[in-house]
Amino acid sequence: MTTTLRPVGPLQQQADGGRSRTFRICVNSRPVGEIHLATHEGFGPRVAQVRALRVDEPERGRGRGTVAALAAEEVARGWDCQQLQASVPADASVALRLAQALGYTERSRHLTKRLDVVPAPPPGSTARPMEPAEYGPWREAAGAAYLAEWTERGVPEPQARAKVAHDWARLLPEGPATPGAAFGVLEHDGTTVGTIWVTTSAPSDDGAFVLDVEVAPERRGEGHGRTLMRHAERIALDAGHTRLGLNVFAGNTPALRLYESLGYEPVAHHLYKPLV
C-alpha cells in the first residue's frame, strides 16, 4: 500500500515569500487524514511549520503519520526551507515520540497554571509598575537578550532578527501604551533586581501570558525570579484572569524547575528539525 500527499486546493503565496498548503494523506488514493504545511510568519519563508497533522482513527498505528511527516519535509525542501517546526500537545505522547524518532529536537515548552491566592512579596521586596523613563532601556536590553536566545540555539541571525522584529511588532504595536501590556519592576532593599513583562490579552486559552522575566545577573539565585513570577500572577488576577501561561526554552533547567515548583504544567512542546 502506498501513502502519498495530495494537495487540497492551490498553493497559497504571500508577497513576502510565505507559502501555505493543505494536503490529504492518501493510501492508494483513499483519504486517511490531512496535513497543513506553511512557512513561519515569525522566522520568515526559509522556515516551515507543520500547523496540523491528523490521521483518521482507524488508520492510526500504521505509519501513516510518519510517511506524511517525511513527505512534508520534501515539500518544505522544495520551498527552499532550511528548517521545519512543529508543536505537539503535552498529552500527545505518541506524536511526541514520533517527532523525536524523526529527528526533531525540542526548542521550547509552553507551560500554564491555574491561579489562586498569590502570597505577598518577601520582606524587603517591592514590585511596582515600570516608569516611562525605564521602558526604553528595558526594551533595548530585552530585545538584545531575546535575539541572543535564538542565535545561541542555532537559529541563523537573519531568521532570528526576523523573529524578534515580528514578535515585538505583534506584541507591542503601541509600545508601552499597547492594550493589555503590563511591565513590572522588582526592588529589593531599594535596589532594582528584576523586571517582568506580562500581556493580559494573550491570543490563547491562557488569558494572560508572561513574555519576559529577567533577574539582574548579580542577583540570581536569591529567589527574585519566584517573586517576579508571583507578581505576574497578581497582574493576571487583577486583570480578571484565572490562568497564566509562558514559554521556557529547552535546556533552561533553573527556570523550568522554578516554574514547576510554582505549579506550572506543560501544555505543548515546540520542536524543530534542520532540513539541510
N, C-alpha and C positions, 0 to 999 in steps of 0.2 A: 504494500500500500504506500502511495506517495503523498506526502504532506507538502503543500505549497501555499504561497500567499497570492491572493488575487485582489487587485485594487478595487476599492469601493468609491467610485466617482473619480473625478480628475484630481491631479496634484494641485494643492493649494500653494501659491507662491506669493511672498510679500516683497515689497520694494527693497527691503534691506537684505534680501537673500534668504529669508526664512522660508521653510517649507513645512508642509503638513499633509499627511495622507493616512487614511484608514484602509486596512486590508482584511479580507476574510481569510481565515485559516481553513484550508480545504484539504480533504483526504479523498483522492480520486474524484475531484470536482465536487464533493459533498461538503457543504459548510459545517464546520465544527467549532467555530469561535471567531474572534476578531482581535486585531492588534492595531493600536493607533500610534503612529510614529510622527514626531515633529522635531524641528530644530528648537533649541532652547532660547527663550526670549531674553534671558539674562546674559548667558555666555556667548550668544551670537550664533550665526549659521554654521560654524565649524563644530558645534556640539549638538548632538541629537539626544532625544529622550523618548523612552517608551512611556507614553502617557496612560496607556491602558492595555491590558492583556487579559483576555477571557477565553477560556476553553469550556465548552459545554460539559455539564456534569457527567453524562455517560461516557465522554471521551477522555476524562482525566486519568492520569496514571499510565498513559500510553505513549508518552514522549511528544505529544502534540505541541505543548508549550515550549519544549526545548528546541524543536525544529523551527517553530515560529520565531523564537528569540534569535536563533542563529541566522535565519533568513533576514530578520530586521537589521542585523549587523551589516549584511551585504547591501541592503538598501541604503543604510547610512553611509557606508563607504562610497556608494555611487553618488551620494550627495556631497562628497568630498569632506565628510565629517571626520574629525580626529578622535572623537570620544563619544561614548553612548552612556546615558544615565538612566536610572530607573529608581522608583520609590516603591518599597514593599511594606505593607502594613505589618506592625509588630506581631500580630497574631497569625500571620500567614507563614507558618514555619516551612511548609513545603516550598512555597515560592522563594523564600529566603535561601533555602538550601540549593534550589535550582540556580539562582543568581550566583551564589558563591561557587558552585560547580562549573559555571560558565566563565568564571574568571573575573566577576565583579568584586570590587572592594568597597567596603563601607566608608563613606566620606563623613557623614554626619548622622545624627539621630534626633528625631523630633520627640520631645517629652511633654507631658501635660500633667496638671494637678487640679483636683477639685479643692476649692478654697473654703476655709472655715475661719476660725478666730486667729488673728495674727498677734503674736506677743509683742510687747513694747521693746524698743531697742535696748541693748545692754547699757549699763551705766557708762557715761562718758560719750556715748554715741548719739548723734542727732542727724536725722535725714530732713532735707529741705529741698524745695524746688530750685532748679538751676537758674541763676541770674542771667539776664540778657547778655551781659558782657562776657559771661563764661561760655556761651554757646559756640562762638567762632573757634576759639582754641580747642574746645572739646571736639567739634566736628572735624577739624583738621587732623587731630590725633587719632580719633576713632576711624576715620577714613583710611589713614595710613595703616593702622593695625588690621583693619578688615582686608585690605589689599594683601598685606603680608600673610595673613592666614590662608588665603587662597594660593598664593605663589609658593608658600612653604609646603603645600600639599600637592605640588606638581602641576598646578594649572598654569599654562603659559601666560606670561604677563599681559599680552593683548587681550586674551579672554578674561583674565582676572580683572583688568581695568574696566572692560565692558560690563562685567557682572556688578562691580562696585557702583559704576555710574548708573546702571539700570536700577539697582536696588535703592540708591539714595533718591533718585528722581521719583520712583514709585512710592516710597515710604515717607518722604519729606518734601512733597511738591511745593509747600509754602514755608519751608524751613521750620523754625520753632513755633510758627503760628499754625502749622498743619493740624487740622482737627483730629483729636484722639492721641496726639503725640504728647508724652509726658517725660520730662527729664528730671532726675533727682541727683542730688549731691549728698554724700555721706561725710560728716565730720566727726572726728574723734578727738576729744580734748581740745577742740578749737582748730584742729588741722584737717584739711581735706584729705580723705583717704580713698575715695572712690566715687564712681558715677554710675548711673543706670538710665537706660532708655527703654520705655515701655510704650506700646501702642494699645489703646483701649478700643480700637476699631479694627481688630485683626480680621482679615478676609478668610476666616476659617471657623471651625466649631469651638476654637479655644476661647473666643471672646476677647481676651487680652493676651498680649504676646511680648516677651522680653526680647528686645532686638540687640541690646548691647549691655554688658555689665563689665566694669573694669575696676580693679583694685590697684592702687599705686604699687609698683613693683616692690618697693622697700617696705610695704605694709602688708604683704601677702603672708598667709599663714597665721593671721591674728584673729580670724573669724569675721572679717569685714565683708567677705563675699556672702556669707549667710545673712548678715544684717541687711545688705543691699537687696537680696532676694526677698526678704521679709517686707522690705519697703515696697518692692514691686508688687507683692501680693496685696499690700494695703492700697496701692494705687488702683489695682484691678477691682478690689471690693468696693472702694469708694465710687468707682465708675459704674457699679451695678453688675459686675461680672462675678461668676462663681467658678470660673476656670481660668487658668493661666498656662500658656504654653511657651516653649523655647526650643531652639536648636543647639546642639552641642557637637563640636567636631569630634570625630573618632580619634582616639589617642589622647584626648584631653582628660586623662584619668582623674586628676584632682577635681575638676569641675563636675564630671559625671558622678563621682562619689558624693559631692556636696548635694547635687540635685536629688540623687536617690535618697540621701539621708533626710531631705526635706519632704519626701513623699511624691516626687515626680516619677511618672511611669512612662515607658516607651509607647509611642503611637505608630511611628514609622521609621524605617531605615532607608537612608538615601545613599545609593550606590553608584559607582561609575566603572567604566571599562575602557581602556585605551583601544583605539582601532588601528593604530599604526605601529 
